[in-house]
Amino acid sequence: IFSPRLSEIDISHNGISRINEGTFGMLTRLSVLDLSHNSLLIIESNVLVGMNVTNLDLGYNSLRRPPTLPLRKLEFTKTLILDGNPFEMLGEGDISNIRAEFISMSHCNHLLRLAKNAIENLPELKTLTINGNKKLSYIDPAFIKNTPRVINCFLKSYN
């Protein structure tokens, strides 16, 4: 559907609810993929296979849980934005085995808790931002594990 020469795709601010396998196949030069401000509920497991995307924005969608399996199949992303999704909890391994340097999960207005090992095995992660989650009331002391390169971790609440 898309030209293999594309480097940026911005299909934000639409009513997209599902991304099917094969949608972004053969896009080896893609550096920006902006799917923010849609109604995404489902990202099929092989949509992101082997992609090396500098910026992946999945913010402000309808994802009730992080799309863990598709994200694990990314080759690499420098920036992963999951802001504004209706996550209620990050359970064990919900954000795991992803090759990303920066991850943001801010302004998730339904997020109540970060469970033990919710964020784990992120070998490239340098910065984690979890800000402005007004209902976040419990963070397990061991919510983050095996992230050897983390330099910055921002946890703020604006209650």
DSSP file with accessible surface (Angstrom, degrees, kcal/mol):
  #  RESIDUE AA STRUCTURE BP1 BP2  ACC     N-H-->O    O-->H-N    N-H-->O    O-->H-N    TCO  KAPPA ALPHA  PHI   PSI    X-CA   Y-CA   Z-CA
    1    1 A I              0   0  177      0, 0.0     2,-0.3     0, 0.0    23,-0.1   0.000 360.0 360.0 360.0 -34.7    0.0    0.0    0.0
    2    2 A F        -     0   0   67     21,-0.3     0, 0.0    23,-0.2     0, 0.0  -0.794 360.0-103.6-109.2 152.4    2.9    2.4    0.7
    3    3 A S    >   -     0   0   62     -2,-0.3     3,-1.9     1,-0.1    -1,-0.0  -0.502  24.4-131.1 -70.2 136.0    6.0    3.1   -1.4
    4    4 A P  T 3  S+     0   0   74      0, 0.0    25,-0.6     0, 0.0    24,-0.2   0.667 104.1  65.5 -64.1 -11.5    9.2    1.4    0.0
    5    5 A R  T 3  S+     0   0  193     23,-0.1    22,-0.1    22,-0.1    -2,-0.0   0.533  73.4 119.5 -87.4  -7.3   11.0    4.7   -0.3
    6    6 A L    <   +     0   0   58     -3,-1.9    23,-0.3     1,-0.1     3,-0.1  -0.310  36.3 179.9 -59.8 140.3    8.9    6.5    2.3
    7    7 A S        +     0   0   60      1,-0.3    24,-3.6    23,-0.2    25,-1.8   0.601  68.2  35.0-113.0 -20.0   10.8    7.8    5.3
    8    8 A E  E     -a   32   0A 125     23,-0.2     2,-0.4    22,-0.2    -1,-0.3  -0.999  55.9-176.0-138.3 136.6    7.9    9.3    7.3
    9    9 A I  E     +a   33   0A   9     23,-2.5    25,-2.9    -2,-0.4     2,-0.5  -0.992   3.0 179.9-130.1 123.4    4.2    8.3    7.7
   10   10 A D  E     +a   34   0A 105     -2,-0.4    25,-0.2    23,-0.2    23,-0.0  -0.930  18.7 151.8-123.1 102.6    1.9   10.5    9.7
   11   11 A I        +     0   0   40     23,-2.4     3,-0.3    -2,-0.5     5,-0.2  -0.205  32.0 140.0-119.9  40.0   -1.6    9.1    9.8
   12   12 A S        +     0   0   18      1,-0.2    25,-0.2     3,-0.1    26,-0.1  -0.282  50.0  36.0 -76.0 165.5   -2.5   10.7   13.2
   13   13 A H  S    S+     0   0  128     23,-1.7    25,-0.2     1,-0.2     2,-0.2   0.882  90.5 111.6  58.7  44.9   -5.8   12.3   14.1
   14   14 A N  S    S-     0   0   91     23,-0.4    -1,-0.2    22,-0.3    -3,-0.0  -0.557  80.5-102.5-124.3-164.9   -8.0    9.8   12.2
   15   15 A G        +     0   0   60     -2,-0.2     2,-0.2    23,-0.2    23,-0.1   0.041  60.0 150.8-112.0  26.6  -10.4    7.2   13.3
   16   16 A I        +     0   0   46     -5,-0.2    23,-2.2     1,-0.2    -2,-0.1  -0.383  15.1 171.5 -66.2 128.3   -8.1    4.2   12.8
   17   17 A S        +     0   0   64      1,-0.3    24,-2.8    23,-0.2    25,-1.7   0.574  61.3  31.2-112.4 -14.5   -9.0    1.4   15.2
   18   18 A R  E     -g   42   0B 112     22,-0.2     2,-0.5    23,-0.2    -1,-0.3  -0.997  55.0-156.0-149.2 139.2   -6.8   -1.5   13.9
   19   19 A I  E     -g   43   0B   8     23,-2.0    25,-2.4    -2,-0.3     2,-0.2  -0.977  25.5-151.5-115.1 118.3   -3.5   -1.9   12.1
   20   20 A N    >   -     0   0   75     -2,-0.5     3,-1.9    23,-0.2     4,-0.2  -0.556  26.9 -88.7 -90.6 155.5   -3.3   -5.2   10.2
   21   21 A E  T 3  S+     0   0   91      1,-0.3    26,-0.1    -2,-0.2    -1,-0.1  -0.243 113.4  29.6 -57.1 141.9   -0.3   -7.3    9.4
   22   22 A G  T >  S+     0   0   59     24,-0.3     3,-0.9    -3,-0.1    -1,-0.3   0.265  82.9 115.2  90.5 -10.7    1.3   -6.3    6.1
   23   23 A T  T <  S+     0   0   40     -3,-1.9   -21,-0.3     1,-0.3    -2,-0.1   0.900  91.5  23.3 -59.3 -42.0    0.3   -2.6    6.4
   24   24 A F  T >  S+     0   0    2     23,-0.3     3,-1.3    -4,-0.2    -1,-0.3   0.132  90.1 146.7-112.7  20.8    3.8   -1.4    6.7
   25   25 A G  T <   +     0   0   44     -3,-0.9   -23,-0.2     1,-0.2     3,-0.1  -0.213  66.7  16.5 -58.8 143.9    5.6   -4.3    5.0
   26   26 A M  T 3  S+     0   0  154      1,-0.2     2,-1.3     2,-0.0    -1,-0.2   0.607  81.7 132.0  71.5  14.1    8.8   -3.5    3.1
   27   27 A L    X   +     0   0   10     -3,-1.3     3,-0.9     1,-0.2    -1,-0.2  -0.550  16.3 153.7 -95.3  74.0    9.2    0.0    4.6
   28   28 A T  T 3   +     0   0  119     -2,-1.3    -1,-0.2     1,-0.2    24,-0.1   0.660  69.1  51.4 -77.3 -15.9   12.9   -0.4    5.4
   29   29 A R  T 3  S+     0   0  158    -25,-0.6     2,-0.3   -23,-0.3    -1,-0.2   0.318  76.2 129.0-102.9   7.0   13.6    3.4    5.3
   30   30 A L    <   +     0   0    3     -3,-0.9    24,-0.2     1,-0.2   -22,-0.2  -0.458  21.0 164.1 -69.8 124.6   10.9    4.5    7.6
   31   31 A S        +     0   0   35    -24,-3.6    24,-2.6     1,-0.3     2,-0.4   0.683  65.0  40.8-110.0 -28.3   12.1    6.8   10.3
   32   32 A V  E     +ab   8  55A  33    -25,-1.8   -23,-2.5    22,-0.2     2,-0.4  -0.989  54.6 174.3-126.7 126.8    8.9    8.3   11.6
   33   33 A L  E     -ab   9  56A   0     22,-2.7    24,-2.5    -2,-0.4     2,-0.7  -0.944   8.7-174.7-130.5 106.9    5.6    6.5   12.2
   34   34 A D  E     +ab  10  57A  30    -25,-2.9   -23,-2.4    -2,-0.4    24,-0.1  -0.903  21.6 153.4-108.7 107.9    2.9    8.6   13.8
   35   35 A L        +     0   0    3     22,-2.7     3,-0.4    -2,-0.7     5,-0.3   0.089  34.2 135.5-113.1  17.2   -0.2    6.8   14.6
   36   36 A S        +     0   0    4     21,-0.2   -23,-1.7     1,-0.2   -22,-0.3  -0.160  54.7  26.9 -70.0 162.0   -1.2    9.1   17.5
   37   37 A H  S    S+     0   0   77     22,-2.1   -23,-0.4   -25,-0.2    24,-0.2   0.878  92.6 112.6  54.9  45.7   -4.7   10.5   18.2
   38   38 A N  S    S-     0   0   11     22,-0.4   -23,-0.2    -3,-0.4    -1,-0.2  -0.363  80.6-102.7-117.3-155.8   -6.6    7.7   16.5
   39   39 A S        +     0   0   53    -23,-2.2    22,-0.1    -2,-0.2   -24,-0.1  -0.124  53.0 169.1-122.6  31.8   -8.9    5.0   18.1
   40   40 A L        +     0   0    0     -5,-0.3    22,-1.4     1,-0.2   -22,-0.2  -0.258  14.8 155.3 -56.6 125.1   -6.4    2.2   18.0
   41   41 A L        +     0   0   97    -24,-2.8     2,-0.4     1,-0.3    23,-0.3   0.610  66.6  35.8-111.5 -33.5   -7.5   -0.9   19.9
   42   42 A I  E     -g   18   0B  75    -25,-1.7   -23,-2.0    21,-0.1     2,-0.5  -0.987  47.8-179.8-134.1 131.1   -5.5   -3.5   18.1
   43   43 A I  E     -g   19   0B  17     -2,-0.4   -23,-0.2   -25,-0.2     5,-0.1  -0.979  38.9-124.8-122.0 110.4   -2.1   -3.7   16.5
   44   44 A E    >   -     0   0   44    -25,-2.4     3,-1.7    -2,-0.5     4,-0.3  -0.197  24.8-107.6 -59.5 153.2   -1.6   -7.2   15.0
   45   45 A S  T 3  S+     0   0   36      1,-0.3     3,-0.3     2,-0.1    28,-0.2   0.734 112.4  41.2 -60.6 -28.8    1.4   -9.0   16.2
   46   46 A N  T >  S+     0   0   62      1,-0.2     3,-1.0     2,-0.1   -24,-0.3   0.295  80.6 103.8-105.4  13.8    3.6   -8.8   13.1
   47   47 A V  T <  S+     0   0    7     -3,-1.7   -23,-0.3     1,-0.2    -1,-0.2   0.877  90.7  34.7 -61.1 -38.2    2.8   -5.2   12.0
   48   48 A L  T >  S+     0   0    3     -4,-0.3     3,-2.2    -3,-0.3    27,-0.4   0.277  81.3 151.9-104.7  12.9    6.2   -3.9   13.2
   49   49 A V  T <  S-     0   0   81     -3,-1.0    25,-0.2     1,-0.3    24,-0.1  -0.165  77.2 -10.9 -53.0 123.5    8.4   -6.9   12.4
   50   50 A G  T 3  S+     0   0   45     23,-2.4    -1,-0.3     1,-0.2    24,-0.2   0.490  93.5 150.1  70.3   4.5   12.0   -5.9   11.7
   51   51 A M    <   -     0   0   13     -3,-2.2    24,-2.4    22,-0.3    25,-1.6  -0.458  35.6-159.1 -75.3 142.8   11.2   -2.2   11.5
   52   52 A N  E     + c   0  76A  91     23,-0.2     2,-0.5   -22,-0.2    25,-0.2  -0.873  24.7 171.1-119.9  89.2   13.9    0.3   12.5
   53   53 A V  E     - c   0  77A   0     23,-1.9    25,-0.7    -2,-0.6    26,-0.2  -0.906  29.6-156.4-110.3 126.2   11.9    3.4   13.2
   54   54 A T  E    S+     0   0A  58     -2,-0.5    25,-2.5   -23,-0.4    24,-0.6   0.938  86.7  22.2 -64.3 -48.0   13.5    6.5   14.8
   55   55 A N  E     +bc  32  79A  63    -24,-2.6   -22,-2.7    23,-0.2     2,-0.5  -0.973  64.3 179.8-128.0 121.0   10.2    7.8   16.2
   56   56 A L  E     -bc  33  80A   1     23,-3.0    25,-2.5    -2,-0.5     2,-0.6  -0.973   8.4-169.8-120.6 114.0    7.1    5.6   16.9
   57   57 A D  E     +bc  34  81A  41    -24,-2.5   -22,-2.7    -2,-0.5   -21,-0.2  -0.916  24.0 155.3-112.2 110.5    4.1    7.5   18.3
   58   58 A L        +     0   0    1     23,-2.8     3,-0.3    -2,-0.6     5,-0.2   0.056  35.1 140.0-111.7  18.3    1.2    5.5   19.5
   59   59 A G        +     0   0    0      1,-0.2   -22,-2.1    22,-0.1   -21,-0.3  -0.234  55.6  17.7 -69.0 152.4    0.0    8.1   21.9
   60   60 A Y  S    S+     0   0   91     23,-3.6   -22,-0.4   -24,-0.2    -1,-0.2   0.918  90.8 122.3  55.3  54.8   -3.6    9.1   22.6
   61   61 A N  S    S-     0   0   10     -3,-0.3   -22,-0.1    22,-0.3    -1,-0.1  -0.400  76.3 -96.3-118.5-158.9   -5.3    6.0   21.2
   62   62 A S        +     0   0   40    -22,-1.4     2,-0.5    -2,-0.2    23,-0.1  -0.024  64.2 145.5-115.6  26.6   -7.6    3.4   22.8
   63   63 A L        -     0   0    4     -5,-0.2   -22,-0.1     1,-0.2    -2,-0.1  -0.548  29.0-171.1 -70.3 118.9   -5.0    0.8   23.7
   64   64 A R  S    S+     0   0  162     -2,-0.5    24,-0.6   -23,-0.3    25,-0.3   0.707  77.1  20.9 -83.3 -23.0   -6.1   -0.8   27.0
   65   65 A R  S    S-     0   0  127    -24,-0.2    -1,-0.2    22,-0.1    25,-0.1  -0.976  99.4 -91.1-137.3 151.7   -2.8   -2.6   27.3
   66   66 A P        -     0   0    7      0, 0.0     2,-2.5     0, 0.0     3,-0.2  -0.362  41.7-114.0 -59.9 142.6    0.6   -1.8   25.7
   67   67 A P     >  +     0   0   15      0, 0.0     4,-2.3     0, 0.0     5,-0.2  -0.428  51.0 168.3 -77.4  69.4    0.9   -3.7   22.4
   68   68 A T  H  >  +     0   0   21     -2,-2.5     4,-2.1     1,-0.2     5,-0.2   0.885  64.6  48.5 -55.9 -52.5    3.8   -5.8   23.8
   69   69 A L  H  > S+     0   0   84     -3,-0.2     4,-1.0     1,-0.2    -1,-0.2   0.950 113.3  45.5 -61.9 -49.3    4.1   -8.5   21.1
   70   70 A P  H >4 S+     0   0    7      0, 0.0     3,-0.8     0, 0.0     4,-0.3   0.923 113.1  52.1 -59.3 -39.3    4.2   -6.1   18.1
   71   71 A L  H >< S+     0   0    1     -4,-2.3     3,-1.2     1,-0.3    28,-0.4   0.853 103.4  57.5 -66.4 -33.2    6.7   -3.8   20.0
   72   72 A R  H 3< S+     0   0  101     -4,-2.1    -1,-0.3     1,-0.2    -3,-0.1   0.764 101.0  58.6 -65.5 -24.0    9.0   -6.7   20.7
   73   73 A K  T << S+     0   0   66     -4,-1.0   -23,-2.4    -3,-0.8   -22,-0.3   0.500  80.1 108.3 -89.1  -3.5    9.2   -7.4   17.0
   74   74 A L    <   -     0   0    7     -3,-1.2    25,-0.3    -4,-0.3   -22,-0.2  -0.491  65.8-144.2 -65.2 141.6   10.6   -3.9   16.2
   75   75 A E  S    S-     0   0  106    -24,-2.4     2,-0.3   -27,-0.4   -23,-0.2   0.940  73.9 -34.3 -69.8 -46.8   14.3   -4.0   15.3
   76   76 A F  E     -c   52   0A  39    -25,-1.6   -23,-1.9    -3,-0.1     2,-0.3  -0.936  51.5-171.0-170.5 147.4   14.8   -0.7   17.1
   77   77 A T  E     -cd  53 100A   0     22,-2.1    24,-1.1    -2,-0.3    25,-0.3  -0.973  13.6-157.5-143.1 135.8   13.2    2.6   17.9
   78   78 A K  E    S+     0   0A  98    -25,-0.7    24,-1.9   -24,-0.6     2,-0.4   0.917  86.4  27.8 -73.3 -44.1   14.8    5.6   19.4
   79   79 A T  E     -cd  55 102A  30    -25,-2.5   -23,-3.0   -26,-0.2     2,-0.5  -0.976  62.7-176.9-127.8 125.3   11.6    7.1   20.8
   80   80 A L  E     -cd  56 103A   0     22,-2.7    24,-2.2    -2,-0.4     2,-0.5  -0.981   8.7-165.4-121.4 118.4    8.4    5.2   21.7
   81   81 A I  E     +cd  57 104A  30    -25,-2.5   -23,-2.8    -2,-0.5    24,-0.2  -0.920  23.2 159.0-108.5 122.7    5.4    7.3   22.8
   82   82 A L    >   +     0   0    0     22,-2.9     3,-1.0    -2,-0.5    23,-0.1   0.093  30.4 145.6-121.6  16.1    2.5    5.6   24.6
   83   83 A D  T 3   +     0   0   26     21,-0.3   -23,-3.6     1,-0.2   -22,-0.3  -0.127  58.2  17.4 -56.7 150.6    1.1    8.7   26.2
   84   84 A G  T 3  S+     0   0   18     22,-2.3    -1,-0.2   -25,-0.2    24,-0.1   0.573  83.0 137.5  69.5  12.3   -2.6    9.2   26.8
   85   85 A N    <   -     0   0    1     -3,-1.0     2,-1.3    21,-0.2    25,-0.4  -0.599  65.1-111.6 -87.6 155.0   -3.8    5.6   26.4
   86   86 A P        +     0   0   17      0, 0.0     2,-0.2     0, 0.0    -1,-0.1  -0.145  55.9 156.5 -84.2  45.7   -6.4    4.2   28.8
   87   87 A F        -     0   0    0     -2,-1.3    23,-0.3     1,-0.2   -22,-0.1  -0.516  22.5-174.1 -64.7 135.6   -4.0    1.7   30.5
   88   88 A E        +     0   0  120    -24,-0.6    24,-3.3     1,-0.4    25,-1.1   0.733  69.5   3.8 -98.2 -31.2   -5.3    0.9   34.0
   89   89 A M  E     -h  113   0C  67    -25,-0.3     2,-0.7    22,-0.2    -1,-0.4  -0.993  57.2-139.2-151.4 145.5   -2.3   -1.2   35.1
   90   90 A L  E     -h  114   0C   0     23,-2.0    25,-2.8    -2,-0.3    28,-0.2  -0.960  35.4-164.8-103.8 111.3    1.1   -2.2   33.7
   91   91 A G    >   -     0   0    4     -2,-0.7     3,-2.3     1,-0.2     4,-0.3  -0.325  38.9 -52.8 -89.3 177.7    1.4   -5.8   34.7
   92   92 A E  T 3  S+     0   0  133      1,-0.3    26,-0.3     2,-0.1    -1,-0.2  -0.233 125.0   0.3 -54.9 124.2    4.5   -8.0   34.8
   93   93 A G  T 3  S+     0   0    9     24,-3.0     3,-0.4     2,-0.2    -1,-0.3   0.528  86.2 130.7  76.3   8.1    6.3   -7.9   31.4
   94   94 A D  S <  S+     0   0   15     -3,-2.3     2,-0.6     1,-0.3    25,-0.2   0.857  83.0  32.9 -62.3 -35.7    3.9   -5.5   29.8
   95   95 A I  E    S+j  119   0D   0     23,-2.6    25,-2.3    -4,-0.3     2,-0.3  -0.866  97.7 129.8-117.6  91.5    6.8   -3.3   28.6
   96   96 A S  E     +j  120   0D   1     -2,-0.6    25,-0.2    -3,-0.4    26,-0.1  -0.994  53.2  14.2-147.5 152.3    9.5   -5.9   28.0
   97   97 A N  S    S+     0   0   79     23,-1.2     2,-0.4    24,-0.7    25,-0.2   0.849  80.7 141.3  54.2  42.7   12.1   -7.0   25.5
   98   98 A I        -     0   0    0     23,-0.3     2,-1.1    22,-0.3    26,-0.4  -0.939  51.4-137.9-113.6 137.0   11.7   -3.8   23.4
   99   99 A R        +     0   0  102     -2,-0.4   -22,-2.1   -28,-0.4     2,-0.3  -0.762  53.8 130.5 -96.6  88.7   14.7   -2.1   21.8
  100  100 A A  E     -d   77   0A   0     -2,-1.1   -22,-0.2   -24,-0.2    24,-0.1  -0.994  47.1-157.0-139.6 144.2   14.0    1.6   22.5
  101  101 A E  E    S+     0   0A  39    -24,-1.1    25,-3.1   -23,-0.4    26,-2.2   0.797  85.7  29.4 -87.8 -34.3   16.1    4.4   24.0
  102  102 A F  E     -de  79 127A  59    -24,-1.9   -22,-2.7   -25,-0.3     2,-0.4  -0.996  64.7-180.0-132.3 128.7   13.3    6.6   25.2
  103  103 A I  E     -de  80 128A   0     24,-2.1    26,-2.6    -2,-0.4     2,-0.4  -0.998   5.2-168.8-129.7 133.1    9.8    5.5   26.3
  104  104 A S  E     +de  81 129A   6    -24,-2.2   -22,-2.9    -2,-0.4   -21,-0.3  -0.983  16.6 168.8-123.0 130.6    7.1    7.8   27.5
  105  105 A M        +     0   0    1     24,-2.9     3,-0.3    -2,-0.4     2,-0.3  -0.625  33.8 145.1-131.7  68.6    3.8    6.7   29.2
  106  106 A S        +     0   0    4     24,-0.2   -22,-2.3     1,-0.2    26,-0.2  -0.717  51.1  21.9-110.2 158.6    2.5   10.0   30.5
  107  107 A H        +     0   0   79     24,-2.5     2,-1.1    -2,-0.3    -1,-0.2   0.810  67.7 154.3  56.1  35.6   -1.0   11.4   30.8
  108  108 A C    >   -     0   0    0     -3,-0.3     3,-1.7    23,-0.2    27,-0.3  -0.819  28.1-164.3 -90.2  94.8   -2.6    8.0   30.9
  109  109 A N  T 3  S+     0   0   89     -2,-1.1    -1,-0.1     1,-0.3   -21,-0.1   0.539  80.9  46.5 -67.4  -8.6   -5.6    9.1   32.9
  110  110 A H  T 3  S+     0   0   85    -25,-0.4     2,-0.4   -23,-0.3    -1,-0.3   0.461  77.7 122.8-108.3  -4.7   -6.7    5.6   33.9
  111  111 A L    <   +     0   0    1     -3,-1.7   -23,-0.2   -26,-0.2   -22,-0.2  -0.451  25.2 163.5 -68.6 118.4   -3.4    4.3   35.0
  112  112 A L        +     0   0   75    -24,-3.3    25,-2.6    -2,-0.4    26,-1.6   0.752  55.5  14.4-102.5 -37.1   -3.7    3.1   38.7
  113  113 A R  E     -hi  89 138C 102    -25,-1.1   -23,-2.0    23,-0.2     2,-0.5  -0.997  45.8-147.2-149.9 151.6   -0.6    0.9   39.2
  114  114 A L  E     -hi  90 139C   0     24,-2.2    26,-2.8    -2,-0.3   -23,-0.2  -0.976  34.4-151.3-114.0 110.8    2.8   -0.3   38.1
  115  115 A A    >   -     0   0   13    -25,-2.8     3,-1.7    -2,-0.5     4,-0.3  -0.250  34.4 -68.3 -79.4 169.4    3.2   -3.9   39.1
  116  116 A K  T 3  S+     0   0  117      1,-0.3    27,-0.3     2,-0.1    -1,-0.2  -0.310 120.5   2.9 -56.3 133.4    6.4   -5.8   39.8
  117  117 A N  T 3  S+     0   0   13     25,-2.9   -24,-3.0   -25,-0.2    -1,-0.3   0.749  82.9 142.7  58.1  28.3    8.6   -6.2   36.7
  118  118 A A  S <  S+     0   0    0     -3,-1.7   -23,-2.6   -26,-0.3     2,-0.5   0.861  74.6  38.3 -62.8 -33.8    6.1   -4.2   34.6
  119  119 A I  E    S+jk  95 144D   0     24,-2.7    26,-2.4    -4,-0.3     2,-0.3  -0.968  87.7 143.6-121.0 112.5    9.1   -2.7   32.8
  120  120 A E  E     +jk  96 145D  25    -25,-2.3   -23,-1.2    -2,-0.5   -22,-0.3  -0.987  42.5  23.7-152.5 157.8   11.9   -5.2   32.2
  121  121 A N        +     0   0   44     24,-1.3   -24,-0.7    -2,-0.3   -23,-0.3   0.924  62.8 149.8  54.0  56.3   14.6   -6.4   29.9
  122  122 A L    >   +     0   0    1     24,-1.2     3,-0.8    23,-0.3    27,-0.4  -0.806  18.8 179.0-116.6  86.6   15.1   -3.2   28.0
  123  123 A P  T 3  S+     0   0   55      0, 0.0    -1,-0.1     0, 0.0   -24,-0.1   0.743  78.9  39.7 -66.0 -24.3   18.7   -3.3   27.0
  124  124 A E  T 3  S+     0   0   30    -26,-0.4   -25,-0.1   -24,-0.1     2,-0.1   0.546  82.3 124.7-100.3 -10.1   18.8    0.1   25.1
  125  125 A L    <   +     0   0    0     -3,-0.8    24,-0.3   -27,-0.2   -24,-0.2  -0.318  19.1 158.7 -62.8 127.0   16.5    2.1   27.4
  126  126 A K        +     0   0   73    -25,-3.1    25,-2.9     1,-0.3    26,-2.3   0.664  65.7  31.6-112.6 -34.5   18.2    5.4   28.5
  127  127 A T  E     -ef 102 152A  25    -26,-2.2   -24,-2.1    24,-0.2     2,-0.4  -0.993  56.8-175.7-135.1 130.6   15.1    7.5   29.5
  128  128 A L  E     -ef 103 153A   0     24,-2.0    26,-3.0    -2,-0.4     2,-0.5  -0.992   7.9-168.3-123.8 126.5   11.8    6.5   30.9
  129  129 A T  E     +ef 104 154A  17    -26,-2.6   -24,-2.9    -2,-0.4     2,-0.4  -0.974  16.5 165.9-121.5 122.1    9.1    9.1   31.5
  130  130 A I  E     + f   0 155A   1     24,-3.3    26,-1.5    -2,-0.5     2,-0.3  -0.819  27.6 151.8-132.5  87.6    5.9    8.4   33.5
  131  131 A N  E     + f   0 156A  24     -2,-0.4   -24,-2.5    24,-0.2   -23,-0.2  -0.894  47.9  15.0-123.3 150.3    4.4   11.8   34.2
  132  132 A G        +     0   0    1     24,-1.2     2,-1.2    -2,-0.3    25,-0.2   0.742  64.8 148.1  67.2  25.5    0.9   13.3   34.8
  133  133 A N    >   -     0   0    2     23,-0.7     3,-2.0   -26,-0.2    -1,-0.2  -0.749  29.1-168.3 -91.7  89.2   -0.9   10.0   35.4
  134  134 A K  T 3  S+     0   0  122     -2,-1.2    -1,-0.2     1,-0.3   -25,-0.1   0.703  79.0  44.2 -60.5 -24.9   -3.4   11.5   37.9
  135  135 A K  T 3  S+     0   0  115    -27,-0.3     2,-0.5   -24,-0.2    -1,-0.3   0.466  76.5 125.1 -99.1  -0.9   -4.8    8.2   39.2
  136  136 A L    <   +     0   0   29     -3,-2.0   -24,-0.2     1,-0.2   -23,-0.2  -0.441  23.2 154.9 -63.8 111.6   -1.4    6.4   39.6
  137  137 A S        +     0   0  103    -25,-2.6     2,-0.4    -2,-0.5   -24,-0.2   0.536  53.2  46.6-118.9 -12.3   -1.6    5.4   43.2
  138  138 A Y  E     +i  113   0C  91    -26,-1.6   -24,-2.2     2,-0.0     2,-0.5  -0.978  48.8 175.8-140.5 127.6    0.7    2.3   43.5
  139  139 A I  E     -i  114   0C  63     -2,-0.4   -24,-0.2   -26,-0.2   -23,-0.0  -0.980  30.3-132.4-126.0 114.7    4.2    1.7   42.1
  140  140 A D    >   -     0   0   29    -26,-2.8     3,-1.9    -2,-0.5     4,-0.2  -0.433  18.8-125.8 -62.9 137.3    5.8   -1.6   43.1
  141  141 A P  T 3  S+     0   0  122      0, 0.0     3,-0.3     0, 0.0    -1,-0.1   0.784 112.5  45.8 -57.2 -23.9    9.4   -1.0   44.3
  142  142 A A  T 3  S+     0   0   38      1,-0.2   -25,-2.9     3,-0.0   -24,-0.1  -0.138  72.9 124.7-109.8  37.7   10.5   -3.5   41.7
  143  143 A F  S <  S+     0   0   16     -3,-1.9   -24,-2.7   -27,-0.3     2,-0.4   0.787  71.2  50.4 -69.4 -22.7    8.5   -2.2   38.8
  144  144 A I  E     +k  119   0D  47     -3,-0.3     2,-0.3    -4,-0.2   -24,-0.2  -0.950  69.4 168.1-121.7 134.3   11.6   -1.8   36.7
  145  145 A K  E     +k  120   0D 102    -26,-2.4   -24,-1.3    -2,-0.4   -23,-0.3  -1.000  53.4   9.2-147.6 141.7   14.1   -4.6   36.2
  146  146 A N  S    S+     0   0   97     -2,-0.3   -24,-1.2   -26,-0.2    -1,-0.1   0.931  70.8 135.8  57.3  56.3   17.1   -5.3   33.9
  147  147 A T    >   +     0   0   24    -26,-0.2     3,-1.5    -3,-0.1    -1,-0.2  -0.705  25.1 175.8-127.8  76.6   17.5   -1.9   32.2
  148  148 A P  T 3  S+     0   0   97      0, 0.0    -1,-0.1     0, 0.0   -24,-0.1   0.681  72.0  48.3 -64.8 -20.2   21.3   -1.5   32.4
  149  149 A R  T 3  S+     0   0  124    -27,-0.4     2,-0.1   -24,-0.3   -25,-0.0   0.401  72.8 134.0-102.2   2.1   21.5    1.8   30.5
  150  150 A V    <   +     0   0   44     -3,-1.5   -24,-0.2     1,-0.2   -23,-0.2  -0.348  16.8 163.1 -59.7 124.8   18.8    3.8   32.2
  151  151 A I        +     0   0  124    -25,-2.9     2,-0.4     1,-0.3   -24,-0.2   0.698  65.3  32.7-106.7 -39.0   20.2    7.3   32.9
  152  152 A N  E     +f  127   0A  67    -26,-2.3   -24,-2.0     2,-0.0     2,-0.4  -0.979  54.1 175.7-128.1 133.2   16.9    9.1   33.6
  153  153 A C  E     -f  128   0A  58     -2,-0.4     2,-0.6   -26,-0.2   -24,-0.2  -0.956  12.8-166.4-135.6 113.8   13.7    8.0   35.1
  154  154 A F  E     +f  129   0A  87    -26,-3.0   -24,-3.3    -2,-0.4     2,-0.5  -0.914  12.2 171.2-107.7 117.6   11.0   10.6   35.5
  155  155 A L  E     +f  130   0A  72     -2,-0.6     2,-0.4   -26,-0.2   -24,-0.2  -0.953  15.3 155.8-125.4 106.5    8.0    9.8   37.7
  156  156 A K  E     -f  131   0A 117    -26,-1.5   -24,-1.2    -2,-0.5   -23,-0.7  -0.984  25.3-159.8-132.2 147.4    5.8   12.8   38.4
  157  157 A S        -     0   0   59     -2,-0.4     2,-0.1   -26,-0.2   -23,-0.1  -0.978   7.0-159.0-124.2 140.2    2.2   13.2   39.4
  158  158 A Y              0   0  120     -2,-0.4   -24,-0.1     0, 0.0   -27,-0.0  -0.347 360.0 360.0-111.8  49.4    0.3   16.4   38.9
  159  159 A N              0   0  146     -2,-0.1    -2,-0.1   -26,-0.1   -24,-0.0  -0.407 360.0 360.0 -72.6 360.0   -2.5   15.8   41.4
